[in-house]
Amino acid sequence: MIAILLIVYVSLIWLLFYKFKVVQPSVKSWTGAAIIGVIVIGWILLAMTLFQPYSTNAVVSRYVVQIAPQVTGLVKRVAVSPNVPVNKGDVLFQIEPAPFEAKVQRLEAALVQAGQDARALQDNLTSANARVVMAQAAVVSSEQQVGSLEATLAAARATVSETQAQLSLAEDEYKRVVAATEQDPGAISDIAVDAKRQTYLALQGALLVTQAQETSAQAAVDSVINGENTLVVQAKAQLREARAAESKAQLAVDSVIDGENTNVVEVRAQLREAQLNLSWATIHAPVDGFVSNLQLREGFVVRTGVAVMSFIDTSERYLIVPLAQSVVRHVQPGNPVDVALELYPGRIFSGSVESVIWASGEGQGDPSGNLPDVSAVQGGTQLAVRVTFDELPSDLRVPLGAGGAAAIYTERGKPLRIIRKVIVRMYTWLNYL
């Protein structure tokens, strides 16, 4: 650029000094012309650098998507070839779906069973309510039985007394006939004596039975725990068990989310997750683009979250233009840009500034327990300007990493744009060499 300005200025001096002879050549005029030339050319260079910035290190950038599966499995099919364009939604590769299909089917069956179980919960609650009512009735009945135990014991004692009296009479009668027989063997027949003996023996047996009944009645009365009869204790324990079962059944009925049983909700959530995993077994292109450096093959085992291919996004392309910090402060979003790519000599592509990336990696510190190393800090580095292209021909291939030059035209120093446009066009024509 300096050479061009010098040539233009020297040509102007020649016209003024020799062609039109407007100025007479002399040491003074030559010195003045040289000083003016240095000032003018220096001002133009400075103004162009600040207000019409230019960089020959511009590079085309695209988004690169790291394709990482969301499930682990064996690769069944690779559906793409390297560097072959694909559309958004096209299949990139597929993981063996059989394990995921089996899990979906198992959970579908579990969901049906959970629904049936949920419908049976109300019947279980009704049965539990009935068991509580029956247990309550059993408690009342046991308390009534305890109230009759004393009467039963008194009746048993009366029966024993009565049987003892009858036995005493039968014993006396039997002894009497035995004594009479001994005094006069023919006075009483043997049949009469035997009848008296049988009556006596029968009453002895009856006495043993009634005494046993008395003992049993006494044991029932004496069977208490903490002052309460065991019949009542047992009935109340059964009532507590029935009430616990009723409470559990009620909780199961009341365990709902948005009106649906929680077990059904949980199984449905598991089924949804299994269905998602099944859908994730087929990996699709996220946008229009192509796969570069494809190494994935059928039979590979891929793992969740581990990238297996790089996908180049062709739906959007932009230019990164590095500029000095003293220059970038004059750049504003919307400034027009001329781009000359080395890949296409002789052509100028138009664009506009999208944004200035007000950050640089040199200023970033890594988190650690160490004190900062000041010697590693570098200042004064360039900042990047992001440029978007205007409409480009559909058949134009602009690869990732394509380099070239870019001129940004700010709102200041507009008369200098023509010089910058000439320089950019000279750059693109020189790319033929």
C-alpha positions as CSV (number, residue, x, y, z in Angstrom):
1,M,0.0,0.0,0.0
2,I,2.9,2.4,0.8
3,A,4.3,1.7,-2.7
4,I,1.0,2.6,-4.3
5,L,0.8,5.8,-2.4
6,L,4.4,6.7,-3.2
7,I,3.8,6.0,-6.9
8,V,0.7,8.2,-6.9
9,Y,2.4,11.0,-5.0
10,V,5.5,10.9,-7.2
11,S,3.3,11.0,-10.3
12,L,1.6,14.1,-8.9
13,I,4.9,15.8,-8.2
14,W,6.1,15.0,-11.7
15,L,3.0,16.6,-13.1
16,L,3.4,19.7,-11.0
17,F,7.1,20.1,-11.4
18,Y,7.8,18.9,-15.0
19,K,4.6,18.4,-17.0
20,F,2.6,21.5,-16.1
21,K,5.5,23.3,-14.4
22,V,3.3,24.7,-11.7
23,V,6.2,24.6,-9.3
24,Q,9.8,25.4,-10.2
25,P,12.2,22.7,-9.1
26,S,14.5,23.7,-6.4
27,V,16.0,22.4,-3.1
28,K,13.4,24.3,-1.2
29,S,10.5,23.0,-3.3
30,W,11.8,19.5,-3.3
31,T,12.3,19.5,0.5
32,G,8.8,20.9,1.0
33,A,7.3,18.3,-1.4
34,A,9.1,15.5,0.5
35,I,7.9,16.8,3.9
36,I,4.3,17.2,2.6
37,G,4.5,13.7,1.1
38,V,5.6,12.1,4.3
39,I,2.9,13.9,6.2
40,V,0.1,13.2,3.8
41,I,1.1,9.5,3.2
42,G,1.6,9.0,6.9
43,W,-1.8,10.5,7.7
44,I,-3.5,8.4,5.0
45,L,-1.8,5.2,6.3
46,L,-2.7,6.0,9.8
47,A,-6.3,6.9,9.0
48,M,-6.8,3.8,6.8
49,T,-5.3,1.6,9.5
50,L,-7.7,3.0,12.2
51,F,-10.9,3.7,10.2
52,Q,-10.7,1.3,7.3
53,P,-9.0,-1.7,9.0
54,Y,-7.6,-4.5,6.9
55,S,-6.3,-8.0,7.7
56,T,-4.8,-10.7,5.5
57,N,-5.3,-13.3,8.3
58,A,-9.0,-13.7,7.9
59,V,-10.3,-17.3,8.1
60,V,-13.6,-18.9,7.3
61,S,-15.1,-20.7,10.3
62,R,-18.0,-23.0,10.7
63,Y,-19.6,-24.8,13.7
64,V,-18.2,-28.2,14.3
65,V,-20.5,-30.6,16.2
66,Q,-19.0,-33.4,18.1
67,I,-21.3,-36.3,17.5
68,A,-21.5,-38.3,20.8
69,P,-24.1,-41.0,21.3
70,Q,-26.5,-40.7,24.3
71,V,-26.6,-44.5,24.8
72,T,-23.9,-47.2,24.9
73,G,-24.1,-50.1,22.5
74,L,-22.7,-51.9,19.4
75,V,-22.7,-50.1,16.1
76,K,-25.0,-51.9,13.7
77,R,-24.8,-49.6,10.7
78,V,-22.9,-46.6,9.5
79,A,-25.0,-44.7,7.0
80,V,-22.7,-41.9,5.9
81,S,-19.5,-41.5,4.0
82,P,-16.8,-39.0,4.7
83,N,-17.2,-35.5,3.2
84,V,-20.5,-36.4,1.5
85,P,-23.2,-33.8,2.2
86,V,-26.2,-34.9,4.3
87,N,-29.4,-33.1,5.2
88,K,-30.7,-32.4,8.7
89,G,-32.4,-35.5,10.1
90,D,-30.5,-38.0,7.8
91,V,-29.2,-41.1,9.7
92,L,-25.5,-41.0,10.5
93,F,-25.2,-44.4,12.2
94,Q,-27.3,-46.8,14.2
95,I,-26.7,-48.7,17.4
96,E,-28.1,-52.2,17.8
97,P,-31.7,-51.5,19.0
98,A,-32.6,-55.0,20.2
99,P,-31.7,-54.5,23.9
100,F,-33.6,-51.2,24.0
101,E,-36.6,-52.7,22.2
102,A,-36.7,-55.5,24.8
103,K,-36.7,-53.1,27.7
104,V,-39.5,-51.1,26.1
105,Q,-41.6,-54.2,25.7
106,R,-40.9,-55.3,29.3
107,L,-41.9,-51.9,30.7
108,E,-45.0,-51.8,28.5
109,A,-46.1,-55.0,30.1
110,A,-45.2,-53.6,33.5
111,L,-47.3,-50.5,32.9
112,V,-50.3,-52.7,32.1
113,Q,-49.8,-54.6,35.3
114,A,-49.3,-51.4,37.3
115,G,-52.6,-50.2,36.0
116,Q,-54.4,-53.3,37.0
117,D,-52.8,-53.2,40.4
118,A,-53.9,-49.6,40.8
119,R,-57.5,-50.5,40.0
120,A,-57.4,-53.3,42.6
121,L,-56.2,-50.9,45.4
122,Q,-59.8,-49.7,46.1
123,D,-61.0,-53.3,46.5
124,N,-58.1,-54.0,48.9
125,L,-59.1,-50.9,50.9
126,T,-62.7,-52.2,51.0
127,S,-61.6,-55.6,52.3
128,A,-59.3,-53.9,54.8
129,N,-62.3,-51.8,56.1
130,A,-64.4,-55.0,56.5
131,R,-61.6,-56.7,58.4
132,V,-61.4,-53.7,60.8
133,V,-65.2,-53.9,61.4
134,M,-64.9,-57.7,62.1
135,A,-62.0,-57.1,64.5
136,Q,-64.0,-54.4,66.3
137,A,-66.9,-56.9,66.7
138,A,-64.4,-59.5,68.0
139,V,-63.2,-57.1,70.7
140,V,-66.8,-56.5,71.8
141,S,-67.5,-60.2,71.8
142,S,-64.3,-60.9,73.9
143,E,-65.3,-58.3,76.4
144,Q,-68.7,-59.9,76.7
145,Q,-67.1,-63.3,77.1
146,V,-64.9,-62.0,79.9
147,G,-68.1,-60.7,81.7
148,S,-69.6,-64.2,81.6
149,L,-66.4,-65.9,82.8
150,E,-67.3,-65.3,86.6
151,A,-70.8,-66.6,86.1
152,T,-69.4,-69.7,84.3
153,L,-67.0,-70.2,87.2
154,A,-69.8,-69.9,89.8
155,A,-71.9,-72.3,87.9
156,A,-69.0,-74.8,87.7
157,R,-68.5,-74.5,91.4
158,A,-72.2,-75.1,92.2
159,T,-72.1,-78.1,89.9
160,V,-69.1,-79.5,91.7
161,S,-70.8,-79.0,95.1
162,E,-74.0,-80.7,93.9
163,T,-72.1,-83.6,92.4
164,Q,-70.1,-84.0,95.6
165,A,-73.4,-84.2,97.6
166,Q,-74.8,-86.7,95.3
167,L,-71.6,-88.7,95.5
168,S,-71.7,-88.7,99.3
169,L,-75.3,-90.0,99.3
170,A,-74.4,-92.7,96.7
171,E,-71.4,-93.7,98.8
172,D,-73.5,-94.0,102.0
173,E,-76.2,-96.1,100.1
174,Y,-73.6,-98.4,98.6
175,K,-71.9,-99.0,101.9
176,R,-75.2,-99.7,103.5
177,V,-76.2,-102.4,101.1
178,V,-72.7,-103.9,101.3
179,A,-72.9,-104.1,105.1
180,A,-76.4,-105.6,104.9
181,T,-75.2,-108.3,102.5
182,E,-72.4,-109.2,104.7
183,Q,-74.8,-109.7,107.7
184,D,-77.4,-111.5,105.7
185,P,-76.2,-112.7,102.2
186,G,-79.7,-113.3,101.0
187,A,-81.2,-110.1,102.2
188,I,-80.3,-108.0,99.1
189,S,-79.8,-109.4,95.6
190,D,-76.5,-109.1,93.9
191,I,-78.2,-107.0,91.1
192,A,-79.3,-104.4,93.6
193,V,-75.8,-104.2,95.1
194,D,-74.2,-103.9,91.7
195,A,-76.6,-101.1,90.7
196,K,-75.6,-99.1,93.8
197,R,-72.0,-99.6,93.0
198,Q,-72.4,-98.4,89.4
199,T,-74.2,-95.3,90.6
200,Y,-71.4,-94.6,93.0
201,L,-68.7,-95.0,90.4
202,A,-70.6,-92.9,87.9
203,L,-70.9,-90.0,90.3
204,Q,-67.2,-90.3,91.0
205,G,-66.5,-89.8,87.2
206,A,-69.0,-87.0,87.1
207,L,-67.2,-85.3,89.9
208,L,-63.9,-85.4,88.1
209,V,-65.5,-83.8,85.0
210,T,-67.1,-81.0,87.0
211,Q,-63.9,-80.3,88.8
212,A,-62.1,-80.1,85.5
213,Q,-64.7,-77.6,84.3
214,E,-64.2,-75.6,87.4
215,T,-60.5,-75.6,87.0
216,S,-60.9,-74.5,83.3
217,A,-63.3,-71.7,84.3
218,Q,-60.9,-70.6,87.0
219,A,-58.0,-70.5,84.5
220,A,-60.0,-68.4,82.1
221,V,-60.8,-65.9,84.8
222,D,-57.2,-65.8,86.0
223,S,-55.7,-65.5,82.4
224,V,-54.8,-61.7,82.4
225,I,-52.0,-59.5,81.0
226,N,-51.6,-56.1,82.7
227,G,-54.9,-56.5,84.3
228,E,-56.8,-57.4,81.1
229,N,-58.1,-60.8,80.1
230,T,-56.1,-62.5,77.3
231,L,-59.2,-62.9,75.2
232,V,-59.6,-59.1,75.1
233,V,-55.8,-58.6,74.6
234,Q,-55.8,-61.0,71.6
235,A,-58.9,-59.4,70.0
236,K,-57.4,-55.9,70.4
237,A,-54.1,-57.1,68.9
238,Q,-56.0,-58.4,65.8
239,L,-57.9,-55.1,65.7
240,R,-54.6,-53.2,65.6
241,E,-53.3,-55.4,62.8
242,A,-56.5,-54.8,60.8
243,R,-56.3,-51.1,61.3
244,A,-52.6,-51.1,60.2
245,A,-53.6,-53.0,57.0
246,E,-56.4,-50.5,56.5
247,S,-54.0,-47.6,56.8
248,K,-51.6,-49.1,54.4
249,A,-54.4,-49.8,51.9
250,Q,-55.6,-46.2,52.3
251,L,-52.1,-44.8,51.7
252,A,-51.8,-46.9,48.6
253,V,-55.1,-45.5,47.3
254,D,-54.1,-41.9,48.2
255,S,-50.7,-42.2,46.6
256,V,-51.4,-40.3,43.4
257,I,-49.7,-37.6,41.2
258,D,-52.1,-35.5,39.2
259,G,-54.8,-38.1,39.9
260,E,-52.7,-41.1,38.8
261,N,-51.2,-43.8,41.0
262,T,-47.6,-43.2,41.8
263,N,-46.6,-46.7,40.7
264,V,-48.2,-46.2,37.3
265,V,-46.4,-42.8,37.1
266,E,-43.1,-44.3,37.9
267,V,-43.4,-47.2,35.4
268,R,-44.6,-44.8,32.7
269,A,-41.5,-42.6,33.4
270,Q,-39.3,-45.6,33.1
271,L,-41.1,-46.6,29.8
272,R,-40.6,-43.0,28.5
273,E,-36.9,-43.2,29.3
274,A,-36.6,-46.6,27.6
275,Q,-38.4,-45.2,24.5
276,L,-36.0,-42.3,24.5
277,N,-33.0,-44.6,24.7
278,L,-34.5,-46.6,21.8
279,S,-34.9,-43.4,19.7
280,W,-31.3,-42.4,20.6
281,A,-30.0,-45.7,19.2
282,T,-30.4,-44.0,15.8
283,I,-28.2,-40.9,15.5
284,H,-29.3,-38.3,13.0
285,A,-27.6,-35.3,11.5
286,P,-28.3,-32.3,13.7
287,V,-28.1,-29.8,10.7
288,D,-27.1,-29.8,7.1
289,G,-23.5,-30.7,6.7
290,F,-21.0,-33.5,6.3
291,V,-18.8,-35.8,8.4
292,S,-15.1,-35.4,8.2
293,N,-12.4,-37.9,9.0
294,L,-14.9,-40.8,9.5
295,Q,-13.3,-43.6,11.5
296,L,-16.4,-45.3,12.9
297,R,-17.2,-48.8,11.6
298,E,-19.8,-51.5,12.1
299,G,-19.0,-53.6,15.2
300,F,-17.5,-50.7,17.2
301,V,-18.8,-50.3,20.7
302,V,-19.7,-46.7,21.4
303,R,-20.2,-45.2,24.8
304,T,-22.5,-42.5,26.2
305,G,-21.0,-39.0,25.9
306,V,-17.9,-40.1,24.0
307,A,-17.6,-38.3,20.6
308,V,-17.1,-40.7,17.6
309,M,-17.2,-38.3,14.7
310,S,-16.9,-34.6,13.8
311,F,-19.8,-33.1,11.9
312,I,-19.2,-29.9,9.9
313,D,-22.3,-27.6,10.0
314,T,-22.8,-26.1,6.5
315,S,-26.0,-24.3,7.4
316,E,-24.0,-21.3,8.6
317,R,-20.6,-20.0,7.7
318,Y,-18.8,-16.8,9.0
319,L,-15.5,-15.1,8.8
320,I,-13.1,-14.4,11.7
321,V,-11.0,-11.3,11.2
322,P,-8.2,-10.6,13.7
323,L,-7.5,-6.9,14.3
324,A,-5.3,-4.9,16.6
325,Q,-6.9,-3.6,19.7
326,S,-6.1,0.0,18.7
327,V,-8.2,-0.6,15.5
328,V,-11.1,-2.8,16.7
329,R,-12.6,-0.1,18.9
330,H,-13.8,1.8,15.8
331,V,-15.6,-1.3,14.4
332,Q,-19.3,-1.5,14.9
333,P,-21.9,-4.2,14.1
334,G,-23.3,-3.6,10.6
335,N,-20.1,-2.2,9.1
336,P,-19.7,-3.4,5.5
337,V,-16.9,-5.8,4.7
338,D,-15.1,-6.8,1.5
339,V,-13.6,-10.4,1.6
340,A,-11.0,-11.8,-0.8
341,L,-10.4,-15.5,-0.4
342,E,-7.3,-17.2,-1.7
343,L,-9.4,-20.1,-2.9
344,Y,-11.2,-17.8,-5.4
345,P,-8.7,-15.3,-6.9
346,G,-10.2,-12.3,-8.7
347,R,-13.5,-12.4,-6.7
348,I,-14.7,-10.2,-4.0
349,F,-17.4,-11.3,-1.5
350,S,-19.4,-8.9,0.5
351,G,-20.4,-9.2,4.1
352,S,-21.0,-7.2,7.3
353,V,-19.7,-7.1,10.8
354,E,-21.9,-9.3,13.1
355,S,-20.0,-8.6,16.3
356,V,-16.7,-8.0,18.0
357,I,-15.5,-10.7,20.3
358,W,-14.4,-8.7,23.3
359,A,-12.3,-11.5,24.8
360,S,-8.9,-13.1,24.2
361,G,-7.5,-16.3,25.4
362,E,-4.3,-14.7,26.6
363,G,-6.3,-13.0,29.4
364,Q,-7.8,-16.3,30.7
365,G,-6.5,-17.8,33.9
366,D,-6.9,-21.5,34.6
367,P,-8.4,-22.3,38.1
368,S,-5.8,-23.8,40.4
369,G,-4.3,-23.5,43.8
370,N,-1.2,-21.7,42.5
371,L,-0.5,-18.0,42.4
372,P,-0.7,-16.4,38.9
373,D,2.5,-16.4,36.9
374,V,2.8,-12.8,35.7
375,S,5.5,-13.8,33.2
376,A,3.0,-15.9,31.3
377,V,0.5,-13.0,30.8
378,Q,0.7,-11.4,27.4
379,G,-1.1,-8.2,26.6
380,G,-1.7,-6.2,23.4
381,T,-3.0,-9.2,21.5
382,Q,-5.4,-9.0,18.7
383,L,-9.2,-9.3,19.0
384,A,-11.5,-11.2,16.7
385,V,-14.3,-9.6,14.6
386,R,-17.0,-12.0,13.4
387,V,-18.2,-11.3,9.9
388,T,-21.3,-12.8,8.2
389,F,-21.4,-13.2,4.5
390,D,-24.1,-11.8,2.3
391,E,-25.9,-14.1,-0.1
392,L,-23.4,-16.5,-1.7
393,P,-23.9,-18.7,-4.7
394,S,-25.4,-22.0,-3.8
395,D,-22.7,-23.9,-5.7
396,L,-19.9,-22.0,-4.1
397,R,-17.8,-24.2,-1.8
398,V,-16.3,-22.3,1.0
399,P,-14.5,-24.8,3.2
400,L,-13.7,-24.5,6.9
401,G,-10.3,-22.9,7.4
402,A,-10.3,-21.1,4.0
403,G,-8.1,-18.0,4.4
404,G,-7.9,-14.6,2.8
405,A,-8.1,-10.9,3.3
406,A,-10.9,-8.7,4.7
407,A,-11.4,-5.0,4.7
408,I,-13.8,-3.4,7.1
409,Y,-15.3,0.0,6.3
410,T,-16.2,2.0,9.4
411,E,-18.3,5.2,9.5
412,R,-15.2,7.3,9.9
413,G,-12.7,8.2,7.1
414,K,-15.2,7.3,4.3
415,P,-13.2,9.1,1.6
416,L,-10.4,6.5,2.2
417,R,-12.6,3.6,1.3
418,I,-11.7,3.8,-2.4
419,I,-8.1,3.3,-1.6
420,R,-8.9,0.3,0.6
421,K,-11.1,-1.2,-2.1
422,V,-8.3,-0.9,-4.6
423,I,-5.9,-2.6,-2.2
424,V,-8.3,-5.5,-1.6
425,R,-8.8,-6.0,-5.3
426,M,-5.1,-6.0,-5.9
427,Y,-4.8,-8.7,-3.3
428,T,-7.4,-10.9,-4.9
429,W,-5.8,-10.5,-8.4
430,L,-2.4,-11.3,-7.0
431,N,-3.8,-14.7,-5.7
432,Y,-3.6,-15.9,-9.3
433,L,0.2,-15.9,-9.0
